Amino acid sequence: AIMKTLYEAMEGNRLLGLTGAQLREDLAMPEEDLAAACTYLAAEGLIQVDWARGNTPAMVTLLHKGIQLMETEEKDSD
């Protein structure tokens, strides 16, 4: 869900990301769950996370690998 939200927010602009607060609001996800998911996705090399104090994502950006994954999923669902 995080990947999909980021991908849709970016609309092809690789430099654009979402703030952690915006992402949490869009997904209606508890902060701990968002932090855990972001940690996992960052470890997979799909997103880049700039962390704020208290282990909360300040800024989240899709990386090239994440964009490719989303493009592949989009094609598969058509």
C-alpha positions as CSV (number, residue, x, y, z in Angstrom):
1,A,0.0,0.0,0.0
2,I,2.9,2.3,0.8
3,M,4.5,1.6,-2.6
4,K,1.2,2.2,-4.4
5,T,0.5,5.5,-2.6
6,L,4.0,6.7,-3.3
7,Y,3.8,5.7,-7.0
8,E,0.5,7.4,-7.5
9,A,1.7,10.5,-5.7
10,M,4.8,10.7,-7.9
11,E,3.1,10.3,-11.3
12,G,6.3,9.6,-13.0
13,N,8.3,12.3,-11.2
14,R,11.2,10.4,-9.6
15,L,12.3,13.3,-7.5
16,L,9.0,13.7,-5.8
17,G,8.4,12.0,-2.5
18,L,5.9,12.2,0.3
19,T,6.3,13.3,3.9
20,G,5.8,10.6,6.5
21,A,2.9,12.5,7.9
22,Q,1.2,12.7,4.5
23,L,1.8,9.0,3.8
24,R,0.4,8.1,7.3
25,E,-2.6,10.3,6.7
26,D,-3.2,8.9,3.2
27,L,-3.0,5.3,4.4
28,A,-4.6,5.8,7.8
29,M,-1.8,3.7,9.2
30,P,-0.4,3.7,12.8
31,E,3.0,5.3,13.1
32,E,4.7,2.1,14.3
33,D,3.3,0.1,11.3
34,L,4.4,2.8,8.9
35,A,7.9,2.9,10.4
36,A,8.2,-0.9,10.2
37,A,7.0,-1.1,6.6
38,C,9.3,1.7,5.6
39,T,12.2,0.0,7.3
40,Y,11.5,-3.2,5.3
41,L,11.0,-1.4,2.0
42,A,14.1,0.6,2.4
43,A,16.1,-2.6,3.2
44,E,14.7,-4.1,0.0
45,G,16.1,-1.1,-1.9
46,L,12.6,0.0,-3.1
47,I,12.3,3.3,-1.2
48,Q,14.5,5.9,0.4
49,V,13.6,7.1,3.9
50,D,14.8,10.2,5.6
51,W,14.1,9.5,9.3
52,A,13.0,12.1,11.9
53,R,13.5,11.7,15.6
54,G,11.5,9.0,17.3
55,N,12.0,6.6,14.3
56,T,9.3,8.2,12.2
57,P,9.7,8.7,8.4
58,A,10.2,12.4,7.7
59,M,10.4,12.0,3.9
60,V,9.8,8.9,1.8
61,T,10.8,8.5,-1.9
62,L,10.5,5.7,-4.3
63,L,13.8,4.5,-5.7
64,H,14.4,3.3,-9.3
65,K,13.9,-0.4,-8.3
66,G,10.6,0.5,-6.6
67,I,9.4,2.4,-9.6
68,Q,10.3,-0.5,-11.9
69,L,8.4,-2.9,-9.5
70,M,5.3,-0.7,-9.6
71,E,5.4,-0.3,-13.4
72,T,5.6,-4.1,-13.7
73,E,2.7,-4.6,-11.4
74,E,0.7,-1.9,-13.3
75,K,1.3,-3.7,-16.6
76,D,0.3,-7.1,-15.1
77,S,-3.0,-5.7,-13.8
78,D,-4.1,-4.3,-17.2
